[in-house]
Structures are given as structure tokens and as C-alpha cells.
Amino acid sequence: MGVRVDLSRGLGNLTYYMKSLFLKSLLLLLWGAYFSACAPGGVEILSETDEKQYQLAQDYKVQGRMEDALSAFHRVIDARRDAPESHLEAGNIYLRELKDPVRAIYHFDRYLQYKPQSPQAPQVRQLVETAQKEFARQLPAQPYQGGLDRIDMMELVKYLKQENEALKRDLMAAQGQVKQLQNVVGQARRMPQVQTPVVQSESAAQVRTAAPVAAPAAVAAAPNPASVPRKHTVQSGDTLSTISKRYYGTPSRWIDIYQANRDRLRSENALKVGQEIRIP
């Protein structure tokens, strides 16, 4: 009987030990899985392209529902620490469908931050350049035909700087003419005050006739705005810049002519031979 009791107790202890060992092993496995998923350097269980919202966005794209697809891609971006594929898809929608190059550039840059060495990185950099040119085309039109299709952003900035310098020179020249006119008018106003009465009537008559002639002659040296023609008939080869140069001496006032003829011109390049436009 004593042997049977000891054997029974031994089996019971062995069973308890095995159960305890199994529970400890299971806890260790669960603990390790938790830390591997939550640790900063851990691998995420679900890849970005397996996300439900990402796959839903791809379905929306196939259906042509681009705005819904964009919203789904944004939900993936908001839910994950990094979502390069969703950034790339969002950038393409902004560039090609919504014509919003600024937001497209942002998402393309985010993709390149996450995957700078990926096989698609060179193509994404070209998309950034395309978006920059699209942004340049959306800027207010400049006084040359089709120029933005042939220049990059740096050339645009260079042109604007040159135009600004030309405007400064025109302003300085106009200020100089204003000062000259002010001096002439001031001299003309002072001349009757310095005249002294003379006894001989012939001399007085000469002084009276000479004085009023001097001031108008000097004033006439300045350009008279009324002499500028109010109408211009478009000739072959005319542009708003050349017309501005002809009437104002500078191409920079093309925008004034364009604004004065908005009811006749759909754009600054819509001139037609024989068309009559106003010169403000």
C-alpha cells in the first residue's frame, strides 16, 4: 500500500510540473510576440499594401472614384507611422486628377523620405519636376507666348528679376521727368513776380509776350498723355509686349493693355490680326 501511495503522489507531482511548465512556455511566447509587435524597432504584422483602407482605395481607383480613393489613402497615412505607397498614390491623384501640384510635391517628397533608394525613386523625382512645371504654368501669364512650356523655375525667377529691374529704371526715369516739370512750372510761376515796370511800352510788350511763351515751350517737352492713340489695330507679329514697347517705351505695361481689353481678349496671347484694341 505504501508503494502505491508514493507512486500516486509522484505521478501527481509530475503532472503538476508539466502543466506549470506548459503555462510558463505559453506566457513566454505571448510576451515575446507582444514586444516584437510593440517595440520601436519591431516589425509590423500587417504591411501597408495589405491594409483594408489601402485595398479599398485601389478598388475606388479602378471604379474611377478618385476623391474616395484619395480619402482612403489619407486614412492609411494617418493610421501608420510610415506609408510611402499611400503617399505615392496620393501624389499621383493630386497631380494628374485634381491638378494640385503643390500637394502632389509634398506627397512625392514624403515617399522619397521613406524610400530614397527604391527602384521607383528616380521616377518619383521626375514626377516632382513635372509638378514644379505644372505649378509654374498655373502662375499668372507672362508677356511671351508659350514660354512656360520651355523654361524651368530658375529661368522664370531670372526673368522676373530682370522685369523688376526694368520697372525700377522706368520709375526712376519718370521721377526725374516729374522733378523737371516741377522746376519748369515753378520757374514759370515766379517769372511774373520778378518783372519790373518799364516806361517804354514797346519793351513792356516784348516782356509780356516773351514771358508766357517760355513756360509752355518747356512744358511741351514732356510727353502728353492725350497724344497717345486710344486704339491700335493688331498687325502680324504683334504681341502685348511689343505694343506696350511701341506706345509706352517699355514692354512692362503689357498687363495694363490686357486689363483694358479683357472683354476682347480671352488671354494675353489671343491677339488676332486686324483686331482693334484699346490703349489705356
Buried (B, 14 or more C-beta within 10 A) or exposed (E): EEEEEEEEEEEEEEEEEEEEEEEEEEEEEEEEEEEEEEEEEEEEEEEBEEBEBBEBBBEBBEEEBBEBBBBBBBBBBEEBEBBBBBBBBBBBBBBEBEEBBEBBBBBBBBBBEBBEEBEBEEEBBEBBEBBBBBBBEEEEBBBBBEBBEEBEBEEBEEBEEEBEEEEEEBEEEEEEEEEEBEEBEEEBEEBEEEEEEEEEEEEEEEBEEEBEEEBEEBEEEEEEEEEEEEEBEBEEEBBBBBBBBEBBEBBBBBBBBBEBBEEBBEEBBEBEEEBEBEBB
